Amino acid sequence: MLRALSVKPRGTWGEYATDTVVLDFDARHRRRIVMQTVHGLFFLLDLAEALVLRNGDALVLEDGCLVEVVAAPEPLTEIRCDKPQDLARIAWHLGNRHLPVEIAGRKLRIRCDHVIEDMLRGLGATLLEIEAPFEPEGGAYAGAGHRHNHAHSTHAHGESA
């Protein structure tokens, strides 16, 4: 079985991709797993460390062929507010809960979660259910190009030590 040992970030490769893998957000955070392309090729993703694969990245197979990563559409909730400060306040609440959030212009996107959606409505947000690829922010500790996630150490949220 062919292996994919490295990733070319989107925008850094111009060669022709010979195939494509379509993956949701969870499936794009991997280190080692068997994958199947759109055209039926099975290969082993075998990276040195787990990476968040982004839409447009290319997996480099041992034979030099490239497999393009395409972010699959998935159910999301789009969050809108009339005032920028209200959207900022909502972003703070989502970040305080360590939820993956995509910033889409003047809107935020999260994965569907009825409990969080109720909270957002209570904060005055307008919500829209959509289906789209999910590309959340990598976070302050993700490094250049949002290539990896950080591990949270135990830390308090407003609690005394």
Phi, psi and omega in degrees: 000133176295150177241148170256115187255349181209169182232135171258117181299150178306143180086354182250359181232141181239355180292165179281129175279132182277345181198180186218144167243136180249117188226141173283178185301314180300319182287347179268006175244089188218163172238313185216115180194149174281132179237158176235132180280171178301325182268010172094004179283128173266137176212161180258118170285120187222075184265157179293328179215158178293135178233155169270111178282134182252155175306124180097352173292161176236132174271131182262114178280160181304329181275005178092350178290153178251140174242118181281138176269125177241128179285123180285143172296143177214161181294126180227162172248124177264133187247127179231150176221152178290323185248137179303323181293329177291320178294321177297319179296319178295318178301321178298314180298320179293317178295324179297336178263007178056036179274139172296131183225134174258132175264119183237079183068240180264021180230158172245153176230137175226167172288149182301131179202107187298328179293313179294321179298320176298318178298317182295320176298320178297335177270002175094012181281152170260129184245145178224127175279127180226171170234120184200161172298143181255117180234073182291161176300148180279339179096165184295335183259010186281345180081180182298131176074011179057049187275344179206161177264156177261158176269131179281126171279166178292123178214152186271153174243084178077014179260148178280145184279000000 
